[in-house]
Amino acid sequence: MKNLAILWVCAFVITSFSVAYTFSWVVSPIWVINAVLGYYLIQLRHTINRATFHFCFVFSIIFSVSVLFDPVKDLKTILVLSGINGVQVSLFIQLYYWIRTSQFKFRYIQTRSIAIPSMISAAVGGLIFMLMFEIGLNHYEFFDYFLEQVVTCASLICVFYGWRHWNQVELRDYLALLVAWAAQYYISKDPIFYACFIFPFLLCYFALKYKLKAFSFLAGLLVFICSVYVSLPLVGQYWTAEDVHILSRLSSYRLALGCYLIIFLFVCEIYLNNKRLSASYERMMFRDELTGLKNRRYVREKILNDAKFENGYLVLLDIDDFKKVNDVHGHYVGDLVIQHVTHILMKLKISNKVTIRWGGEEFLILVPYAPVEQCRAVCETILKACYETPFQYKDCQINVTVSIGATTFGQFTLVNYAHWIHEADICLYEAKARGKKQYVLKG
């Protein structure tokens, strides 16, 4: 309840300012309040989640401020306007919840949960407004009224959604925003070049560079400032007698802003989804499912195409008597033993190392640009760690040991990598023949 009380007081203060200075704004500040209340009531959904409460909460704020600070409107008008705002915010919140919790699996859910509630709530509010006051029945006027609210609400929701990630945005991109605002303000003075043709390129750049929340913050900031301040040069052409039969320049400008915002939210989500799918595909293709280590395919596709793998060493190790572990304790325990050895290998503090599950109970470690002395130290460290860290599972304890074959290489490429693996394999079998639990290095 404390958070709800704080939100009520803050919204009351902002609304008081808005009602007192509405006449000097291009976009009515009351739509700003709708976005603020809608967003933060959603954030407080664990406190209250009832449409009736949302309506009463919003109504009480708008009504109280109007009675105190708006001497022009009569009581009936104040009641109607406060009710319209309450309906819009409540409808926005319910639609948002429906999209988020619906049994239907919506794709690009973040864009939908911003765009759809904003559009429908603005349309319903506009229709109620026109019917109650019998004005704006011309569909062009309704469209302008609708766009004013949609662009304001959607852009502010985007700002609120991503404002915590403002520090992820580079300074030069904030400067790019300032340049875009200044350029668009200047361009808007020309009746031919008023359309915001700068923004698609800038928003596309942001969508491909930042994650969704940081992008939402940037895109929302850009669109909101443009719809409020940068559009000022267009006001002179707003609903003049000669162009009342067509959309005003301000309406078409806001239409472009709203379309850009929604389109590039989709672009950002699609791009991020594709990146996640690509990352998932790469994990599936190049990582071993049991251990999480790189697999043999990774060596062929990535390492052998990387010129940095030269003048280093490779370590090939095999778990001793692993077949006996599977036969006596079962394959499940055998898998746990493989994971146990994996943890030991992952703790090795070696820069630039690549640890690979080569197959079965075999592991491969590649280290470029490293001396042979380091290779000896690594082999001894592995043997010591295995000896000091026995595997335990329930009442079962197994002293896991490994045999190691190691060799140095000059260049690890597609042409000669099989040769170096074969050299290490020979050393590994020699270590097995000598009694296991040791390493053989050919350097």
C-alpha angles and dihedrals in degrees: 000000000000091000091049091051091050091049091050093052094045092047090047091055094047092045091050090057091044096051092047094053104029093117093066098052129090091211116042108250090219088078087056088058090050091055093046094049093043094052098044095043087056089051088053093051091123088061099048134353109175126119092218092056092048091051093049092045093054094039092053093054098046093041094049093049094045093051092050102039108022111072093166102068122068123234095261092054092047091052092050095046092047090049092050090053091048091051093049096050093044092048092048091053095046092049090048091052091046093054092045097046102028120126087232111093104233118199118219088018097176094059092044093049090055102038104040099048091044093052098043096043091048092049093049092046091049093050092049090048093052095046095047096047099029092228133114092036088142103097092225091061091047090051091053091048089049094049093048091059099038095051093044095046098042094046094048093046087054090051092049092045094056107024094105087064096055091113091061089067115093119238092240090059091054087051089050088056091052092049091049092050092049093046093047092048090053094044092049090067090068113079091215102045101039096112113106096244092150094067104067091063093045094046092047089053091050093045092055095043106044138048119254100269095047090046091049090054093051096043093046092049092049095049096042095051091046094049092049108032111010091052092062094101088059095059093084089067094046111128098332117169096254097055103032089110092065135046112286117247088247091055094049089047091053090045089056091047093050093047092049092050095051096039094052093044084059090046091052093048093046091049093048091046090052090049090051091048090049091049091048091049091050092049090050094047101040106029131074110240097217100047106020090232125130114274136220092270088060090060093053098042102036115015098043089055093051117091093201093078101092140106093028142099140256130213121205115190134179130196110245119241092356093154089060090054091054093045096048103033104021135250094282091062088043089058090049090052090053089051090048091056089045091058090051092051093046091057091062107114102218123138118233093008121149117203116201134183097227096190139305107345095345125107131189127205120194122192120176125204095018132129125243090246090065090052091057091049092050093051092050091047092053093049092048094047092051091049093048095043111057118188116253129189119167104306093343121101122181125185098221115204132177138204118220135205117188138178140170123240135201099206128002106209140141090266099055109015092100089058093056092046089050091051091052091046091055090051090049093054089047090054089050091050091052091059105281126254091085143080136241118204126196109192 
